[in-house]
């Protein structure tokens, strides 16, 4: 049984391209003592992984060329030499882009509950937890406040907006197509959605923000951040979650004008976070989101590519804003 | 008895100049019912007032041309038609740049305690309170942490640095001359001080910051903020207090590179504040600082100009970085 792998062939100097990846095939590895062999069922890709390909500029360790591309998988255990993990268990694990991987037992997380296994890469995985802790711990939403979220139809944004609605906020999404905007308002209950690629974006955005923004959940940085900054209410909070506008480039733009002057004038707090710091509270976040998902108040979105070989295309298209919800690559059933 | 006044003759388009001000003389006004007549003893000027002259871009209401230049005074009450305020009382009040002003009783604050009345414009006034609440409420200093403060020999900075030393921080000041740097390390107990006008500033700054910055108290914005941002430790705090690098210009610079990416990677919190929001806690701040001043642990610095007519020069020179500590203009004894 061969193990197909997708390797980083070269680090991108500017925009990521299919040529930055190459596929090879090896033997399936065997689990040693205390290890498990995991069969990849599905992978997810996220914009933050592009930051990893910028090397030391990112929080993620820089992948080297010639290594298997990193990524989180949901997998089935096919062989176990570790206590407490059985063949057939469902786990999430850092397998990267390949069919099989061997992991130490402590590197995998057993997941439970029914439904689509891919949800463990989305709403119950890093995306959902990022949305949950960023919104509630940093954003501190209160009923009646206005929340704006960028990349609102994205893997984190669509969860942020729906949770803010659940606690009574007025929610405005910023997304990259009219179709995504319709999805946000018609299917997910957002109060307004604005297409940042529209020629009238500035005016539409100003109008959608009403008398100002209490919480801006920033997945993009760049011009959308600059626009939100000018509309923050006194004592507003900017949750800095991601910088998708700056990942797929060799030359990050300067920061928005008005930093730090506008922060002072409006007493605004701007705070970055990484979800990994909340690891001890993941159970709390997952339990709350599972309750909302099962009661139908929170709809997890995902879009899908089929086949390991599609992973590079799925990633490149994601960086161009192609995804709706969590992007899933189905690798095996 | 004439009342000399300094008026805003025109709003500056670029750098502030003496021609933006004009002096005239009127009669001393009389106090009406519920009012007091205040004789200005001393005025202070601060860089934040320059922001006011930029009009709507600032938190301060825009002064109009033809009006008395705004500013805080310490004054002696010469006539009182208000309950609870007696002739001879010492007060702080928003008299602006003039010898006399009439105020409603609620617009003046009686001050007590011996010592130089000008201290009520410095360590016990807005400067000291800004340092106190910015440092302790936003900066959250802990013993052993590294604090960096810009405009460190300035009206707020020299108090921030000394208070951070009192609670056990390692303190690095950034200032605009070697003389100021010597003052910080030799007289005020700073652990290190770096001259931002020095050709080797980048290297000296990096060295002074050691293994990184826990708290950056920012009075300047601009390049010093950019440099500090790159050296923040995980979970560091940036206290956004002022933007002196951007006040005296018609064309504020873009924000520093790395916003918001560096905030995310290092989980940094960046927060603006205005001291006026802490009005209900001024007593707490003043009592603590008075204890430190009287025990000799906190040395308030001020530098002085003599004569109301010197106010424009004192202000223009301050914007060029000329001051050490709180800038005082003595108007009468």
Interface residues (C-beta under 8 A of the other chain):
Chain A: X51 X57 X58 X59 X218 X221 X225 X238 X240 X241 X242 X243 X246 X252 X253 X254 X255 X256 X257 X258 X259 X260 X261 X262 X263 X264 X265 X266 X267 X268 X269 X270 X271 X272 X273 X274 X277
Chain B: X51 X57 X58 X59 X218 X221 X225 X238 X240 X241 X242 X243 X246 X252 X253 X254 X255 X256 X257 X258 X259 X260 X261 X262 X263 X264 X265 X266 X267 X268 X269 X270 X271 X272 X273 X274 X277
